Amino acid sequence: MRISQVENNVYLCTPKSVVIYKIYKMKKIFTLLFALVAFVSNSMAQHGAMKFAGKASFTVLTTTVNVESDTIVYAGSDFTIPSMTYDMGGRQAVIPSFVIKETTFEGGYAGVTWNEQEFTTTATDGKAVTGKILLGTFTHDNGIYNVKLKIQFKYGQMPHDLTYEIDGFYVKAWTDRMHVFIDKDYSVESVTYNVRTYIDGETTKVDVEVPTFDMKNTTIGDITSGGYTVRGLVMDSNKGGYYRDYHEDGLTMHFKGIGMDADYPLSAANVNNILVVFEGKAIKIVNAFKPGAMPFPITSTFPEPAPAAIEGITMEKSAINMYYNLNGQRVVKGHKGLVIRNGKKYLIK
């Protein structure tokens, strides 16, 4: 094969090279297709299977059941549909969860669309699920990820089709240490907050699932602080993040400690409130709460703030005039580089 240049950026190709060129073009097409799949799968690589929660509904014949909050799981081209319960002539019918695999889609970085397609799968109880319609979109805008999905299917020997729809927003799990202040400072090794950012009308809002955590040997004994969900935080520029005073939301939590062991209302004015601050790819959550008639509030900060600056540390007498590197390891007096002595930093060349 020979390719000869005849002008700037113009090349003469032999017939064999034309075949090579066609193969090259086909490779470019497959590369674009791969890029599309990679776009849809990219979130999976970063987050694993992604949960989307939002308002949902399912309809059988002329009966529609609305669900305030339902959750689907989206992984690449697969959807996990939650179980459903509906009233069938006074008798409750349950459709177990099922997974729709290898759906087909089109689109690009601006968004992905699932055009109308059929599907077949099996529910968790082994019965067949036959889908007549699957439609959906996956969009992202300023960190807000949204999946809208509509499916129409039959489950087992069910006589009628069922239509399920959901408008879900990404629920991100954040796991880290947490700082708690009761009457002094405590640490909790690991907790997970589930945070959902979504659009309600034209307003961006945040829902926060506050976790359950245990603490041993506090000044009020061993305590268990039960979880609950605060919904509808909105941006408060004065506080620098998404905020909600939830003392009138009718929330309760289970609290165990100092003679308390029951579900208690979170109804103390000016006490029960939460602030969520997004800092790039990080998050900060400050939650102040007081269950029932507990005599004082509890404040949790997630993640646990970094330790105080080195300059703020009180030095023991035995440590005076000793030299340490930035990792806190003792070094000899002639050590070159940045060192710490008596709480101050020195650069030794």
N, C-alpha and C positions, 0 to 999 in steps of 0.2 A: 504494500500500500504506500502511496506517495501523496503528500499534500504540499502544494507549491503556492507561495505567496505571489499574487499578481499585482495587487495594489495594497495600500495601507488597510489593514483589517479585512482584506478580501483574500480568500484562499481557494485554490483549485483543488478539487477532490476527485480521486479516481472512483469508479463505481463501487469498489470494495469499501472505500472510505464513507460513501453515502450510507451504506448499511450500518457502519459503525456510528454515523451521525444519528440515524434513526434510533439505534439502541440507546444512544446518549439521551435523546429526547424522551424516550420511554422511561429511562432512569429518573429524569427530572420530574416526570409526572408522578412516578411512584414515590419520589422524595417528597413532593407536595402532599400526597395522600398520607404519607408517614408523618409529616409535620402536623397535619390536622389531627390525626390520632394522638400524636404526642401532646398537642394542645389540650385535648380533652383529658388525657391521662396525666398531664403535668401536675394538676392539683392532687392527684392520687399519690404521686411521687413525693410531694411536699407534705401532704396531710394524711395519707392513707385513705381509707374509705371515708367519704364525707357525709355527715348527717345534715339533712335539710328539714327544718320544722316550720310549719305554718298552717293556715286554715285549710281545711279539706272538706270534701263532701263525697257521699256515694249515693247513687240513685238506682232504684229498682222500679221499673215501670214508671208510675207517676209519683212515687214516694222518694223524697230526698232527705237524707240525714246530714246535717251540718256538724262538723267537728271543729271546735275552736283551735285545737292544736294537735297536729299529727306529725309523724316523722317518717321520712323515707331515707334510705341510704343509697348513695350514688358512688359507684366505683368504676371509672373508665367508661365502658359502654353498658354496664349492668346496673339494674335498679332492684333494691330490696323493698318490697311493698309490705306495709304492716298488716297485722290481722285486723279484721273488720267485724263489727257486730251490728246487726240491724233487726228490726222488728218485722216479722213475717206473719201477719195475721194474728197478732197477739203472742206469737212464739218467737223467741230470740234465735236468730241464726248466726253462726260464727263462720267466717272464712279465715282460715289460717294464713300466716305470712307466706309469701313466695318470692322467688327471685326471677326477674326477667333478664336473660343473658344475651350478650352479643347483639344488642340493638344497633341499627344503622342510623347514621346521622350525616349532616353536611354543615358546612360553615367554615369559619376561621377564627382568628383572634378576636374579632368583634363579637362573636357569639356562635352558638351551635344550635341547630334545629333538628329535631326528630320529626321527619315527615310521616304521614300516615303509613303504618305497617302492621302486619299481624305478628303474633308470637304464640308460642306454646311453652309450657313449663309445668312444674309439679309443685303443689303446695307442701308444706312441712308434714302434713298428715298422709302424703302419698297420692292424693287425688289429683287428677289432671286439671290444668287451667288452660283454657283455650281463648286467646285474645284476638278479637276482631280489629281493634283499633289501638294504636299507640301514637300519641302526639306529644311533643314537648319542646321546651327551649331551655338553654343554659346560658345565662348572661352574667357579666361582671362589670361593675362600675364603681370606681373609687373604693375598692375593697369590699363591696357589697355583692355577694354571690347569690344568685336566685335561680331556682329550678321550678319551672311550671310543667306539670305532667298531667295528661289525661289518658286513661286506658278504659277500654270496654271489653269485658271478658265474661266467660262462663266458667263456673267452678263445679267440677264433678258432674253430677246429673241435674244440676240446678236448671229449672225450667226457663228462667229468664236471664237476659244479660244484665250485668251490673256495671255501672259507670263510676269510676273513681277519679277524682280530680284533687290536686294539691298545688298550692302556691307557697313554696318553701324557701326559706333563707338559711344560709350556712350557719351551723352551730359549731363554733370552734372551742376545743378543749384546751385550757391553760393549766399546766401542772407545775407547782413550785412549792418552796417553803412559805410559811405564812407567819406573820408576827401578830400576836394577840396581846392586848392590854386589858387586864381586869383591874387589879390594884397595883400591879407592876408588870414588867415585860415577860412574855413567854414566847416560845417558838413551837410551831407545829411542823413536823418533818416534811410532810407532803400532802397537799390537797389539790383538788381539781375543780376549777370553775368552768362551767359551760356558758359561753357568751354568744348571743345571737344579735347581729346587726341587721336591720331590715328597714324597709320603707313602708310607712303607714300613711296613705294618701300622698302628701308631698313632704312629709316629715320623716327624717331619719331617727329611728329609735333603737334602743338596746334592751334586751332581756338578759337577766343574769340568774343562773342557777347556783345559789349559795350552797356550798357543800356541808355535809355532816363532818364534824371532827371531834376527837377525844383529846382530853388533856389530863395528865396525871399529876398529883401532888401539887396542885395550886394552893393558894392560901385559903380557898374555899373548898378544898378537897378535890376529888376526881370529878370531872364534869364531862358531859356529852352535849354538844350543841347540834341540834338537828337541822337538816337542810330545808330550804324553801326556795321559791322562785319569785324574783321581783321583775315585773314587766313594765315596759313603757318608759324607760329612762330617756330623757331628752337632753339636748345640749344646753348647758348653762354656762355662758361665757364668763360669768363672775367666778364660778368654781373651777373653770378650766377643763370640763369634761361632761360626760353624760351623768345626770343626777336625778334622783327621785327621793322624796320624802314619802315613805310608804306606810306611815302609821295609820292611815285611814283606808288601806287597801284590803283589810279583812284577813291579813295573813296570820298564820299561826306557825309555831315551831315546837318541836319536842325538846325539852331541856331537862337534863338530869344533873342534880348537884345541890348542895346546901338544903337538903330536905325537899327539893322539887323533883318530880318525876312524872311529867304529864305534858300534854299539848297546851301551850300558853299563847295568848294573843300578842302580837307585836303592835301595840297600839299607843305607845308612849309618844306624845307630841314632842317634836324637836329632838327626838333621840333616834328613832328608827329611820335611818336614811342611808343611801349608798351612792358612791361616786365611782365612775369608771373613766379612766383616762387612757387613751391610746397614744403611745409614744413610738411612732414608727412601727416596728415589728414587735414591740413590747407592749405590756399593759400594766396598769396599776389599778387596784380595786380597794377602796376604803369603805368599810361597812361598820356602822355603829348601830347597836341593837340592844334592847332590854326586854327579855321575855317576861310577860305577866307583871307581877309586883316585885320583881327582883330589885333590891335596894340601889343598885348602881348599874350603869351600862357596861357593855363589852365593846371594844373596838378592835377590828381585825384589819390588817394591812397586807395585801398580797401584790407581788411577792414580798418576802421579808426584806426590809431595807438593808442596804450594805452596812457593814460595821463602821463605826465612827472613824474619822480620818486619823492618821498616825499622829498628827500634831496634837490631837485631843486626848491621847492616851497618857495616863499618869504612870510615870516610870517608877519601878521599884528601886530602892537604894542599890541593890546588888547589880542592877542593869546600868547604872550611871557610868558614863564614859566608855561603854562597850559599843562595838560597831556591828550593824546588821545590814544585810541586803534587803531588797524590796520584798522578798519572800518571807522576811522575818527570821532568816537564818543568821546565826552569829558568824562574823568573818573577822580576820585578823586586822590589826590597825592599818597595815599598808595595803589593804585590798583596794584595787583600782575600780573606778566606776561610781555609780550613785549609791551612797550608803546612808544609813540613819544612825545618828548619835544623839542621845539625850532628847529624843523626840523631834530632832531637826534633820533635814536632808542636806547632804554634802556631796559634791562631785569631786572625786579624787582622781587626778590624772597621773 
